[in-house]
Amino acid sequence: MKKRSIMTLLLLISMLVLGACNSSTETASSKKDSDTIKIAGIFSSSGGAAPLGEPGLETLKMIVKKQNEAGGINGKKIELITYDDKSDQNEAVLAMKKAITQDKVSVVIGGTISGNALAMLTLAEQNKIPFIATSSSYQIYQKEDGSSREWIFKIPHNDSHAVERILQYLQEKGLSKVAWLNVSNSFGTSAHTEFKKLASKYGVEPLIEDEFEVTVKDAKPMLTRVQKVNPQAIIVWGTVQESSVVMKNIRELGIKLPVLGSHGIGSDQLISLGGDAVNDVVFPIGKLIVADQLDDADPQKKILLDYKEMYEKEYNKGVSSFGAHSWDAFYMLVKAIEKVGNDPAKIRDYLENDLGDFVGLNGIFNITKENHNGLKTDSLVMVRIKDGKWTIEEK
């Protein structure tokens, strides 16, 4: 009995010591966390989506550095933890899990392509961490019933905004018979769904609807089918890499029809990859790449030019709309943390209820409980590639 009592006493002492150690560790950890603001940036900086992911990651690194040099946010330094998801959904999920459960970040910015962001969002919702997505599909923030996902916000224009802007343009130009070609991933199929919903509203009829792989090397068989139906214009809905292949094939086949692209091609890499074949391609995009052509009264012009100057000086290359997504996400976050601190739930509530009209690079955002994107079609301009340069399309 005596031996058992001693063993019990020793066990109790061990438990008390362990509890004290745990308490001390948690306090130290909490103190450490309170001294910094942890943000995760998850981007496709390698793989097929690298032309989109690189400027997003570069921009975030640049502006976090600038913010820290200016004293951080409310005197607290920002600790930016970055991941390359390698343009792969599984890698994106693993990065999201590590950022939330191991790094204990307060918010996540990223998800370069829609498929990756869609794969990542469940973890954000389960762990109640705000996720500010930098990819396009409306499904990222919107549920099937039309309501917004509680913890998910999205910076780029919706597919519906870009599709509708193209349809408006076609109507203005009297082009009603078209070929619709989309990349066979969530970015392409989501836009195709919006196109089918909206086309008749603008008197546009698809004579053929087809798709191509993100890894497409030769789209000529598909384009031969397009030639047979004799459309008045071709819409190529993809991002930089695959769109450049299809557009080059269009010109190689001698097809001289108007070609329209998605809002996912606004990168100098399209011109590098497509060369002369992408001249005269027209597409909807935010105002960044044509900022110097805007009227001086435009409320976005100054911040657009400031970003352009900063990025080009830092990286010695042209800006991309994909970098603009990170800029808008970060400065929304700065505004929220300045007002409510570093608590994820308070950040979420501020973004949804109190951000107000936020003048960003992509447009003037008005986020509400019902709409966690907050942009409208009129924040897009139609841009034509002319002699390898971006120009605002004349009406």
C-alpha positions in Angstrom: 0.0 0.0 0.0 2.8 2.3 1.0 4.6 1.7 -2.3 1.4 2.3 -4.3 0.8 5.6 -2.4 4.4 6.7 -3.2 3.9 5.8 -6.9 0.6 7.7 -7.0 2.2 10.8 -5.4 5.1 10.7 -7.9 2.6 10.5 -10.8 0.7 13.5 -9.4 3.9 15.5 -9.1 4.9 14.6 -12.7 1.5 15.7 -14.0 1.7 19.0 -12.1 5.3 19.6 -13.5 4.2 18.7 -17.0 1.2 21.0 -16.7 3.3 23.8 -15.5 5.7 23.2 -18.5 2.9 23.2 -20.9 1.4 26.4 -19.5 4.8 28.1 -19.7 5.2 27.0 -23.3 1.8 28.2 -24.3 2.3 31.5 -22.7 5.7 32.0 -24.4 4.2 30.9 -27.7 1.2 33.3 -27.3 3.6 36.1 -26.5 5.7 35.3 -29.5 2.6 35.2 -31.7 1.4 38.5 -30.3 4.6 40.2 -31.4 4.2 39.4 -35.0 1.5 39.1 -37.6 1.7 35.8 -39.5 0.5 35.7 -43.0 0.8 32.8 -45.5 1.2 33.3 -49.2 0.5 30.2 -51.3 1.3 30.6 -55.0 2.1 28.6 -58.1 5.6 29.9 -58.5 6.6 26.8 -60.5 4.8 24.5 -62.9 2.3 25.4 -65.6 0.7 28.3 -63.7 4.1 30.0 -62.8 3.5 32.9 -65.2 0.5 33.8 -63.0 1.9 32.8 -59.6 5.3 34.5 -59.8 4.1 38.1 -60.0 1.6 37.3 -57.2 4.3 36.0 -54.9 6.8 38.7 -55.9 4.3 41.5 -55.2 3.4 40.1 -51.8 7.1 39.9 -50.8 7.7 43.4 -52.0 4.9 45.1 -50.2 5.3 43.2 -47.0 8.9 44.3 -46.9 7.8 47.9 -47.5 5.2 47.7 -44.8 7.7 46.3 -42.3 10.2 49.0 -43.1 7.5 51.5 -42.3 6.9 49.9 -38.9 4.6 47.0 -39.7 1.0 47.2 -38.7 0.2 48.9 -35.4 3.9 48.5 -34.5 3.9 44.7 -35.1 6.1 43.2 -37.8 4.6 41.0 -40.5 6.0 37.5 -40.8 5.3 36.3 -44.3 5.5 32.5 -44.8 5.4 31.5 -48.4 4.8 28.2 -50.2 5.1 27.1 -53.8 2.1 24.8 -54.7 3.9 23.8 -57.9 0.6 24.4 -59.8 -0.7 21.2 -58.2 -3.9 20.9 -56.1 -2.5 18.3 -53.7 0.5 20.5 -53.0 -1.8 23.5 -52.5 -3.8 21.5 -49.9 -0.7 20.4 -48.1 0.6 24.0 -48.0 -2.7 25.3 -46.7 -2.8 22.6 -44.0 0.8 23.4 -42.9 0.2 27.1 -42.9 -2.9 26.8 -40.7 -2.0 24.0 -38.3 1.8 24.3 -38.0 2.6 28.0 -38.8 -0.5 29.2 -37.1 -1.1 32.0 -39.5 -3.9 34.6 -39.1 -4.8 34.7 -42.8 -3.9 33.1 -46.1 -3.5 34.9 -49.4 -3.1 33.0 -52.7 -4.5 30.1 -54.6 -3.1 31.1 -58.0 -5.5 29.0 -60.1 -9.1 28.3 -59.4 -8.7 24.5 -59.0 -6.1 25.0 -56.3 -8.1 27.7 -54.5 -11.2 25.4 -54.6 -9.2 22.6 -53.1 -7.8 24.8 -50.4 -10.9 26.5 -49.1 -12.3 23.7 -47.1 -9.4 23.8 -44.7 -9.8 27.6 -44.2 -13.5 27.1 -43.4 -12.9 24.2 -41.0 -10.2 26.1 -39.1 -12.0 29.5 -39.3 -9.1 31.3 -41.0 -9.7 34.0 -43.5 -8.6 33.0 -47.0 -8.3 35.8 -49.6 -8.1 34.1 -52.9 -6.2 35.4 -55.9 -7.9 33.3 -58.6 -11.0 33.8 -60.7 -13.9 31.3 -60.3 -16.9 32.7 -58.5 -17.3 29.2 -56.9 -14.3 30.0 -54.7 -16.4 32.3 -52.5 -19.9 31.6 -53.6 -22.0 28.5 -52.5 -24.5 26.8 -54.8 -27.3 28.7 -53.2 -25.7 32.0 -54.1 -24.6 33.0 -50.6 -21.0 33.8 -49.8 -18.7 31.3 -47.9 -18.2 32.7 -44.5 -14.3 32.6 -44.4 -13.5 33.1 -48.1 -13.0 36.3 -50.0 -11.9 36.7 -53.6 -9.9 39.5 -55.3 -10.0 38.9 -59.1 -13.1 39.7 -61.2 -15.6 36.9 -61.4 -15.9 34.8 -64.6 -19.3 36.4 -65.1 -17.8 39.9 -65.1 -15.3 39.0 -67.8 -17.7 36.9 -69.9 -20.3 39.6 -69.8 -17.7 42.3 -70.8 -16.8 40.1 -73.8 -20.4 39.7 -74.8 -21.0 43.4 -74.5 -18.1 44.0 -76.8 -19.3 41.4 -79.4 -22.7 43.1 -79.3 -21.2 46.5 -79.9 -19.2 45.2 -82.8 -22.1 43.3 -84.4 -20.5 39.9 -84.0 -23.2 37.4 -83.1 -21.9 34.0 -84.4 -18.9 32.8 -82.4 -16.7 29.8 -81.5 -16.3 29.2 -77.8 -13.1 27.4 -76.8 -12.1 26.9 -73.1 -9.3 25.2 -71.2 -10.6 22.0 -69.6 -10.1 23.0 -65.9 -12.2 24.8 -63.4 -11.2 28.2 -64.7 -12.5 27.2 -68.2 -15.5 25.2 -67.3 -16.8 27.9 -64.8 -16.6 30.6 -67.5 -18.3 28.3 -70.0 -21.2 27.9 -67.6 -21.5 31.7 -67.4 -21.2 32.1 -71.1 -24.1 29.7 -71.7 -26.2 31.7 -69.1 -25.5 35.1 -70.6 -24.9 34.7 -74.4 -28.6 34.9 -75.5 -29.0 38.1 -73.4 -26.6 39.8 -75.8 -27.8 38.0 -79.0 -24.6 35.9 -79.2 -24.9 32.3 -80.6 -22.1 29.8 -80.2 -21.7 27.8 -83.4 -19.3 25.4 -81.7 -18.3 24.9 -78.1 -15.1 22.9 -77.5 -12.3 22.6 -75.0 -8.5 22.1 -74.9 -6.1 20.7 -72.3 -4.0 23.0 -70.1 -1.0 21.1 -71.5 -2.1 21.6 -75.1 0.7 21.4 -77.7 -1.3 21.4 -80.9 -4.9 22.7 -81.1 -5.1 22.5 -84.9 -7.6 19.6 -85.0 -10.0 21.5 -82.8 -9.4 24.7 -84.9 -10.1 22.8 -88.1 -13.6 22.0 -86.7 -14.0 25.7 -85.9 -13.2 26.6 -89.5 -16.0 24.3 -90.7 -18.7 26.2 -88.9 -17.5 29.6 -90.1 -17.9 31.8 -87.0 -17.5 35.6 -87.0 -15.1 35.5 -84.0 -13.3 33.0 -81.7 -13.2 33.2 -77.9 -10.2 31.4 -76.4 -10.8 31.1 -72.7 -7.6 30.1 -70.9 -4.6 31.5 -69.1 -1.2 32.5 -70.5 0.5 29.2 -71.4 -2.3 27.3 -73.1 -3.9 30.4 -74.7 -0.7 31.3 -76.4 -0.6 27.9 -78.0 -4.1 28.1 -79.3 -3.7 31.6 -80.6 -0.5 30.7 -82.4 -2.3 27.8 -84.0 -5.1 30.0 -85.1 -2.7 32.2 -87.1 -0.7 29.3 -88.4 -3.8 28.0 -90.0 -4.4 31.3 -91.7 -7.6 32.1 -89.7 -8.1 35.9 -89.8 -11.1 36.1 -87.5 -11.2 38.4 -84.5 -9.8 36.5 -81.5 -10.9 37.3 -77.9 -9.2 36.1 -74.8 -10.0 35.8 -71.1 -9.0 38.1 -68.2 -6.4 35.4 -67.4 -3.9 36.5 -70.1 -2.8 39.9 -68.9 0.9 39.1 -68.6 3.9 40.1 -70.7 4.6 36.4 -70.9 1.7 36.0 -73.3 3.4 38.3 -75.7 6.8 36.5 -75.2 5.2 33.2 -75.8 2.8 34.1 -78.6 4.8 36.7 -80.5 3.2 38.3 -83.5 0.3 35.7 -83.3 -1.2 37.5 -80.3 -1.3 40.9 -82.0 -4.9 42.1 -82.3 -6.2 39.7 -79.6 -8.8 41.6 -77.5 -9.6 40.7 -73.9 -11.2 42.2 -70.7 -8.9 43.0 -67.9 -8.4 45.3 -64.9 -6.8 48.7 -65.7 -3.3 48.0 -64.5 -1.6 47.2 -67.7 -3.0 50.3 -69.4 -2.7 52.6 -66.4 -0.8 55.3 -68.2 -3.6 55.5 -70.8 -6.3 56.3 -68.2 -7.8 59.7 -67.6 -6.2 61.7 -64.8 -9.6 61.8 -63.0 -9.7 58.1 -62.7 -9.6 57.3 -58.9 -7.4 54.2 -59.5 -4.8 55.8 -61.7 -2.4 57.0 -59.0 -2.2 53.7 -57.1 -1.9 51.8 -60.4 1.0 53.9 -61.5 2.6 53.7 -58.0 2.5 50.0 -58.0 3.8 49.8 -61.6 6.8 52.0 -60.7 7.6 50.1 -57.6 7.3 46.6 -59.1 9.3 47.5 -62.2 12.0 49.0 -60.1 12.2 46.0 -57.8 12.1 43.3 -60.4 13.2 44.9 -63.6 10.2 43.6 -65.6 6.7 44.6 -66.5 3.7 44.4 -64.2 1.0 41.8 -64.4 -2.6 41.8 -63.3 -1.8 38.7 -61.2 0.5 40.8 -59.0 -2.4 43.3 -58.6 -4.4 40.6 -56.9 -1.9 40.2 -54.1 -1.6 44.0 -53.7 -5.4 44.4 -53.2 -5.6 41.4 -50.8 -2.7 42.6 -48.7 -3.8 46.2 -48.3 -7.4 45.1 -47.5 -5.8 43.0 -44.8 -3.6 46.0 -43.5 -6.7 48.1 -43.2 -8.5 45.4 -41.3 -5.7 44.7 -38.9 -5.1 48.4 -38.2 -8.7 48.6 -37.1 -9.4 45.3 -35.3 -6.1 43.7 -34.6 -4.8 40.2 -35.6 -7.6 38.0 -34.5 -8.8 35.9 -37.5 -12.5 36.2 -36.6 -12.3 40.0 -36.2 -10.4 40.3 -39.5 -13.1 38.3 -41.3 -15.9 40.4 -39.8 -14.2 43.7 -40.7 -13.7 42.6 -44.3 -17.3 41.6 -44.6 -18.9 44.5 -42.8 -16.7 47.5 -42.5 -14.2 47.7 -45.4 -16.4 50.1 -47.3 -15.5 51.3 -50.8 -11.9 50.1 -51.2 -10.0 51.6 -54.1 -7.7 48.8 -55.3 -5.8 47.9 -58.4 -8.5 45.7 -59.8 -11.3 48.2 -59.2 -13.3 49.8 -56.5 -14.4 46.9 -54.1 -17.7 47.0 -52.2 -17.6 43.7 -50.2 -20.8 42.8 -48.4 -22.1 39.7 -46.5 -23.9 38.7 -49.8 -20.9 39.3 -52.0 -17.3 38.5 -50.9 -15.8 39.8 -54.1 -17.4 43.2 -54.4 -16.4 44.1 -58.0 -18.6 44.9 -61.0 -18.3 44.4 -64.8 -17.5 48.1 -65.3 -14.2 47.8 -63.5 -12.9 45.9 -66.6 -11.6 47.5 -69.7 -11.2 45.9 -73.1 -7.6 45.8 -74.2 -6.1 45.1 -77.6 -2.5 43.8 -78.2 -1.1 46.1 -80.8 2.5 45.7 -82.0 3.3 43.7 -78.8 1.9 46.4 -76.5 -1.3 46.7 -74.5 -3.7 49.4 -75.7 -7.2 50.3 -74.5 -9.6 49.2 -77.2 -11.4 52.1 -78.9 -15.2 51.9 -78.9 
